[in-house]
């Protein structure tokens, strides 16, 4: 137990400062559709928070979207701008350069969806290190964009990482850990697919609040485990993992809905996003286990692990309580 206690402190103290915000970094998105009549439609979705908008400016060489958009809409966490029937002047889209100015000054990414008139499609992700793309209809995307977004979503989602971290700490032995992580994976895969395909509908704000509650629940159970109070949660953590995993899957779907799924490849994009989430989750679990192996070589005072465990779990519980109340306040629309 002492090694797990120390590990809890190290990782929790790294993650907890971000729990107050605890939302994943939301990517921007630009969709460019070439029409058969020599024009193109462009949609730009820019992350926002209330009245604040992330300072990003999209451009396409040739001054394609330098004019004012035809429409501007406000959506949850996004501002959406649309340009309709932009004249390509007989040049098409091939070899045009797409640039997201200001992206290099942020920690977010931009999803680029391009559909040419011959049916070729490109999906890729622009990053702060590479904020520019030259359209090439013959090459397509080198890396499946939705796979990358899925990995980034889980690895930047502090809430989901803290929950997975709690599951690792609750589990005893490889077999129990395998069952617990598998149960979480199966559960959130189910609700991710059902919600993203609009087979079920949920209240996004309420789901986000319940995700915070799931972290609070695990913090309480970790305290009980430290005290030796071994109830159903400690004996069979996969039950808790499956139940709360359904909530986390709906939260994943909310983020995917905001990004959008391309009409021509909904199933493939959904699969790649979910695969990315699983990949990122396994990377995090692997990191936790690697740190645990490392700490086996460290000698510490006898009281240090217990004190660290108590400090970390109470800190996680305090922040997740604040976060739960804040999200419930927003979900219920309390003034």
N, C-alpha and C positions, 0 to 999 in steps of 0.2 A: 504493500500500500504506500509506503513512503516515497517510492519513485514516482508513482502516479500523483501523489500530492505535490511533489516538486514540479512535475510536468504541468499540472493544472495551474500552478502559480505563474510559471514562465509564459505559457501561451495566453492565459487569461489576461495577464497584465499587459501583453502586447496588443490584444484585441479589444479589451474593454473600453479604452478611451474613444474608440470609434463607435461604440454601441449607441451613444446618444443620437447619432445621425443614422448609422446602420443601414442605410439604403445602398444598394449596389450603384455603381457609376453607370448611369443610363447612356447608351450610345445614341448618336445622331443617326439619321438615315436620309439618303438621297436616292430616289428612284427615277430613272430616265428611260422613257419608252419612245422608240422611234416608230413613226407611223408610215404607212405606205404612200401617203400623199406628199412626202418631203417635209413633214413637220415632226415635232417631238413634244411630248408632255413631260414635265418635270415636277416631282413632289419632294419637298424638303421638310423633314421633321426634326425640330431642334429642341433639345432638352430644356426644360424651364422649371422653376420653383416659385410658385405664386406669380408675382409680377416680374420676377427676375428671369432673364433669358441668358443662357450660356453664350458668350460672345464668339459665335462662329459664323463665317460668311462663305457660302458655297459659290464657286464660279466654274464655268465651262468655257474653254478657249473659243475665241470668236465672238465673245460677248453675248453668249446665248441667253443667259439669265441676268444680264446687267440691268434690264428694265424692271419696273415694279411688278410683283406677282399679280396674277389675276384674282387670287383670293388668299386671305389670311384667316386661319381658324385657331382658336385656343382649345386644346384638349388637356386631359389630366397629365401633368408633367411634361407637356410638349406644346410647341407652337408649330403649326403646319402651314406652309406656303406652297401654292400651286401655280405653275405656269402652263398654259394650254396653247397647243398648236403653234409652237415656236418655229419660225421659218429657218430651215437649215441651209437655204440658198444653194441647194443641189450638192452640198458637200457631205451629207450624211453625218453620222456620229463617229465613224472609224477614224482613229488617230487624234481625236479631240482629247484635251487634257482636262480632267476633273480635279479641282483643288478645293480643299476646305481650309480657308484662311483662318488662323487663330487656333487650329487644332493642336499645333505644336506647343501652345501655351496652356494646355489642359491635361487632364489625366483620363479623358474619355476617348472613345473611338467613333468612327462613322461607318455605318454599313452602306455599301454601294450596290444597288441593284440596277442592272442595265439590260434592256431587252431590245434587240435590233429588229428591223423590219423583216429579216429573213428567218426569224425565230431563234437565233442564237442568243443565249443569256449569259451574263456575267454576274457573279456574286463575289464580293470581296470586302475586306475591312481595311479602312484607312486608319492609321494610328498617329499619335503625336510624332513618332519618328519617321513616318512615311505618310504625309498628308496629301499625296498627289497620286493620280492614276492616269495612265494613257489608255484610252479605250482601244481594244484590239479584238475585233469580233472573231478572229481565228483562234485565239489562245484560251479564252474563258478565264475562270478564276483558278489560280494556282493552289489555293487553300480553301476548302469549303467554309464559307463565311459563317454559317450558322453553327458549325462546330466550334470555331474560335469564340463566337459570342457566348455559347453555352459554357465554355471553360472560364471565360472572363466573368460571366455572371456569378458563378458559384464562388470563384476565388476572390471577388470583390464584394460579395454579399456577406458582411460580417455576421449578420443574424444567422444565416444558414450554417456558416462555419462554426459558430459557437454551439449551435445545436448538435452538429456532428461531433464536435469535440466532447460535448457532454455525454453523447452516446458511447464514445470510446472509453471514457472514464468509468461509466457505469458498467461496462462489460468486463467480465472476468474470464480470461483465457481466449485462445484463438477461435474456438468453436462458437462461443457465445458472441464474440465480436463479429464473426462472419454472418451469423444469423441476424444480428441487429442491423448491420449495414445493408444486408440484402433486403430485409423487411422495409427499411427506409427507402431504398432504391425502387423496389416494386411499387410501394405506395405512391411516391411522388411521380413516378412514371405514369401511373394510371390517371391521376387527376390533371397532370400536365397535358396529356393527350386529350382527355375529355373536355377540359376547359378551353384549350387552344383551338379545338375543332368545333367549339360552341355547342357541344352536346349537353353540357351543363353550364349554368350561370351562377356566379358568386359575386358577393360584394367585396371588391378589392380592398377597400379600407378596413373592413372587418377581418378579412383574411390576414392582412398585414399585422393587425393587432393580435390575432391569435397566434401568429408566428412568434411574436414577442412573448406571449404567455407560455409558449412551449419551452422557451429558454428559461423563463422563471420557474416553471415546473421542474425542469432538470436541475436547476440550482438548488431547489429545496430537496430534491431526492439525493443529490450529492452530499448535502449536509447530513441527511439521515443516514447515508451509507457510512460517513465518517464516524457517526455516533454508534454504529453497529445495529441500526434499526433496519433490518433487511426484509422489506416487504415484497410485493409482487413485482414492482418496478425493478428492484435490484436482482430478483431471481430470474425474471424474464423481460429484459429490456427491449427485446424485439417487438413486444406488444405495444409499448409506448412509441417505439420507432415507427411502426406501421401507422398507428393512429395519427400521430402528429405529422408523419410523412405525407398524408393526404392533404393536410393544410399547406405544407411547404410546396407541394406540386402545384396547387392552385396559385400560389404566389409566383412560382416560376412562370406559369402560364400568363399571369398578369404582365410580367415584364416582356414576354414574347409577343403578347398582343399589342403592346405599345410600340415595339419594333416593327411588327407586321410580318406576315408570311407572304411570299410571292405567289400569285394566283396559279402559275404554271407548275409549281413544285412544292405544294403545301406539305405533302406526306414526307418527302425527302428532307425538307428543311426542318420539319418538326423532329424527325429522327436524328438529324445531325445536332440540333440544339440539345436534345435530351442526352445524346452520346457525349456531347461536350460537358454537360453538367456532371455526368457520371465520371468522366475522365478527371475533371477538376476535383471532384469529391475524393476520388481514390488517391490523387496526388496529395491532398491534404491529410488523409488518413495515413498515408505512407510517411509523410513528414512527422506526424505525431509519434508514430511507432519508432521512427529513426531517432527522434529526440529521447524517447524512453530508453532505447538501447544505449544511447550516449550517456545518459544520467546514471546508468547502472555502474559506470566506472568512477562516479564522483562520490567522495565521502563527505558527509555533511553532519552537523550537530544533530543529535536525536530529535530535538524539538523543532527544528527548522521546517521539515516537510509538513507537519501538522499545522503549524502557524501559517505557512504559505497557502495550504489548501483552504483553510478557514477564510483568510483574507480574500483569496481569489473568488471563492464561491459566493461570499456575501457581496462582493463588488459586482459580480455578474447579476446576482439577484436584485440588487438595488437599481442598477441601470436598466435591466429588463422590465422592472416594475414601472419605472418612470416612462420607459418607451411604450409599454402596454397602455398606460393611462393616457399618454399623449396621442396614441393612434386611435384609441377608443373615442377620445374627445373629437378627433377629426372625423372618424367614421360616423358618429352620431350627429355631427353638425352642431355641436354645442357652442353657443356664442361665448 
